[in-house]
Amino acid sequence: MPRSIQDILDHADELAKRFQDFDPDHADEIPVEEYLLQRAVVTRARSEQQLIDTVVNARSAGLSWQKIGALLGTSAQAAQQRYGTVVEAS
């Protein structure tokens, strides 16, 4: 089940486009629970993007992977494995 951050962001973009292109005259009503789940997915993707941006800025400012890992509640190695390629690409 692990999905990459990019997968989550792509899915959120797809959902956001669906919301933007929504035409109520040609829509089927969906259950409230489904709507709330869709919104939660978009919120999660935005949070993930904010976290990525913050990690990139933290590394640029000289924070160690040890400190970043501690703030994320994980090890330095796990933080670097998850965000290191994004930081290097920036």
N, C-alpha and C positions, 0 to 999 in steps of 0.2 A: 503494500500500500504506500510506501514512501513515494512522494511526488516531489519533483524539484520545485524550487521557488519559481522558476520560469514557467513551469506547467500551471502553477497556481495563478500566476499573473496573467498568463494567456487565457485561462478559463474566466478570470474576472473580467478581462477585456471583452471576451465574447458575451458574457452576461450584460455588461454595461452597454454594448452595442444593441443587444436585444431590447434593453430598457429604453434606449434612445429612439429606436425604430418602432417602438410600440404604437400600434394604432388601435384604440379602444373599440372602434367600430367593427373591426375584423378580428377581435380577440375572443378567446374562450376564457371564461373565468377560471382562475386557479385557486386552490385552497389557500387560506391564510398561512398555513404551516409551510407550504411550498414557497410562497412569496418571502416569508421570513428567512427561510433557508437560503434562498438566492441572495438576499441582502447580506446575510452573514458571510457568505462566500466572498462577496465583493469587499466587505469590511476586512475580512481576514487577509485578502490579497493586498489591500492598501496598507495594512499593518505590517505585512511582510516587506513591502517595498520601503516603508519608513524605517524598518529595522535594518535593511540592507544599506540604505543611504546613511544611516547613523553609524553603522559599523565602518563603512568606507571613510566617513569623516573622522571617526575615532582613530583609525589606523593612520590616516593622513596627519593627524595631530600628534602621533607618536605613542598612542596607547598600545600596550603590549597585548599579545593574544592571551596571555595569562589573565590580565585584567578584564579583557572583553569576555573571555570564557566565564570568569567568575560572575560578572554582571548578568550574563545570560543563563547562569545556573548550570554550566557545563564545564568541561575541561578546555584548556587552551587548544589542545589538539583537535577536539571536536568542533570548536568554533572556527578554527583555521580551515578544517576540511570543508565545513559548510559554506563559509563566506570568503575563503581565501582567493578563489578564482575570480569572484566578483571584484574584490579589492584590487587584484592584479590587473584586471581589465580597465580599471578606472584611471 
